[in-house]
Structure formats: structure tokens, C-alpha cells
């Protein structure tokens, strides 16, 4: 049966239903991190953050990662800021109760990254810059509209969303790549489903229109979109 890529899929990912144990959760996020590294998944966010730093500021630059998972992106941002000799204060928020313990376990204390558990809609939190990577495809359309408005209200200097491009070629590539990768059954299933739940440029234009928030949309190799707004 052929898939229809003209609209976002409503198919649920196994991960959205919860993972049976902390050990499996940690293992799965390690595998996702490996996939992101090999597929250049962090590059859009890191390139954007690199362009924002430094800017004149007497205090540390604050950066918030929404849906931080095991913290791999924040650790890479910390390393980037250190190379640029910029002092940063990094915070990661994730709705999964196992995320913060897993991220703390994987992060050296000297990085000083603050990991929190919670729904950002219920949190009083702001930052100079807010980033979000490979998370928005988990949201329904109305949730995404609300999230973009939330970003505008809580990012003092700018925000950046990076997520997958829904396309039949990217779907097939995800299936083939994950079949060859040493990953568990959940990752093999959820990777292609994530692509089917993801976005086209037209999706982003319509979402931004509904949110009433102007932003830039750029395609990034391989098969990702970056959506950015800077003050």
C-alpha cells in the first residue's frame, strides 16, 4: 500500500507511547544521537547558533533547548561556545521524566548544563535564544501553532526550529539507513514514521501564517527544514 505524502501522517511513534525502562530509554536515545550525528542532524541548529554568537552582552548568553532528550545537542552547543570564547548558560527541558536523569548522567559536571523536566507551556522560562531539534513532528498542527507563539513570547533574541522534511525519498532513505544501522526495533519503526509526520515548506508557511509570526524557512541537506526568527 502506497503512502500519501501530501499530508502529515497521524501514525503514532512507538516512543510516544512510552518506553518500558530507563535502560531502554537511555539506549534508544544513544542510538538516536548516533543517527543524528551520521545524518548531519545537528548541523542546522549549530550553524544557526554559530551565527548568533557572539553578540555584545555583559552577561552569559542564555540558550534553551526544548525537547532536549539526552542532551547531546546542548553539549555540542557548549563546545561551540567554548571555541568561540563565549560564556553561555544552557538549559534543557523535556517532557519525559527520564530525560533529565539520562542527560545528567551523560553530561560532564563542568559544562554546568541545567536539565529540567516539564511542559514548557506550564513553565515560566525565558532565554536569549531557544532551539528545538527533531521535536515538532511529534506535535499536532494546533499544538505547533501554539508553540511558535510561545517561542515568540519567551525567546528574547531569537529562536530556531529544525525538523525533518516529509518526502518519499527521505522516507525510503530513512528505512534503508536504519535497516543497516545497529539500532533497536523501535528506532527502525519510528524513524520513517517521523518523516511521514514531518513537514514541507508549504506546511511551515501555513503554520507560521496561522501563528501570525513571520520567520525564515530554509532547506538543509539532507532533507531537513530550519525555521528561524531573530530580533
Secondary structure in CASP SS format (residue, H / E / C, confidence):
PFRMAT SS
TARGET T0000
AUTHOR 0000-0000-0000
METHOD secondary structure of the structure
MODEL  1
X C 1.00
X C 1.00
X C 1.00
X C 1.00
X C 1.00
X C 1.00
X C 1.00
X C 1.00
X C 1.00
X C 1.00
X C 1.00
X C 1.00
X C 1.00
X H 1.00
X H 1.00
X H 1.00
X H 1.00
X C 1.00
X C 1.00
X C 1.00
X C 1.00
X H 1.00
X H 1.00
X H 1.00
X H 1.00
X H 1.00
X H 1.00
X H 1.00
X H 1.00
X H 1.00
X H 1.00
X H 1.00
X H 1.00
X H 1.00
X H 1.00
X H 1.00
X H 1.00
X H 1.00
X C 1.00
X C 1.00
X C 1.00
X C 1.00
X H 1.00
X H 1.00
X H 1.00
X H 1.00
X H 1.00
X H 1.00
X H 1.00
X H 1.00
X H 1.00
X H 1.00
X C 1.00
X C 1.00
X C 1.00
X C 1.00
X C 1.00
X C 1.00
X C 1.00
X C 1.00
X E 1.00
X E 1.00
X E 1.00
X E 1.00
X E 1.00
X E 1.00
X C 1.00
X C 1.00
X C 1.00
X C 1.00
X C 1.00
X H 1.00
X H 1.00
X H 1.00
X H 1.00
X H 1.00
X H 1.00
X H 1.00
X H 1.00
X H 1.00
X H 1.00
X H 1.00
X H 1.00
X C 1.00
X C 1.00
X C 1.00
X C 1.00
X E 1.00
X E 1.00
X E 1.00
X E 1.00
X E 1.00
X E 1.00
X E 1.00
X C 1.00
X C 1.00
X C 1.00
X C 1.00
X H 1.00
X H 1.00
X H 1.00
X H 1.00
X H 1.00
X H 1.00
X H 1.00
X H 1.00
X C 1.00
X C 1.00
X H 1.00
X H 1.00
X H 1.00
X C 1.00
X C 1.00
X E 1.00
X E 1.00
X E 1.00
X E 1.00
X C 1.00
X C 1.00
X H 1.00
X H 1.00
X H 1.00
X C 1.00
X C 1.00
X C 1.00
X C 1.00
X E 1.00
X E 1.00
X E 1.00
X E 1.00
X E 1.00
X E 1.00
X E 1.00
X C 1.00
X C 1.00
X H 1.00
X H 1.00
X H 1.00
X C 1.00
X C 1.00
X H 1.00
X H 1.00
X H 1.00
X H 1.00
X H 1.00
X H 1.00
X H 1.00
X H 1.00
X H 1.00
X H 1.00
X H 1.00
X H 1.00
X H 1.00
X H 1.00
X E 1.00
X E 1.00
X E 1.00
X E 1.00
X E 1.00
X E 1.00
X E 1.00
X E 1.00
X E 1.00
X E 1.00
X E 1.00
X C 1.00
X C 1.00
X H 1.00
X H 1.00
X H 1.00
X H 1.00
X H 1.00
X H 1.00
X H 1.00
X H 1.00
X H 1.00
X H 1.00
X H 1.00
X H 1.00
X H 1.00
X C 1.00
X C 1.00
X C 1.00
X C 1.00
X H 1.00
X H 1.00
X H 1.00
X H 1.00
X H 1.00
X H 1.00
X H 1.00
X H 1.00
X H 1.00
X H 1.00
X H 1.00
X H 1.00
X C 1.00
X C 1.00
X E 1.00
X C 1.00
X H 1.00
X H 1.00
X H 1.00
X H 1.00
X H 1.00
X H 1.00
X H 1.00
X H 1.00
X H 1.00
X H 1.00
X H 1.00
X C 1.00
X C 1.00
X C 1.00
X C 1.00
X E 1.00
X E 1.00
X E 1.00
X E 1.00
X E 1.00
X C 1.00
X C 1.00
X C 1.00
X E 1.00
X E 1.00
X E 1.00
X E 1.00
X E 1.00
X E 1.00
X E 1.00
X C 1.00
END
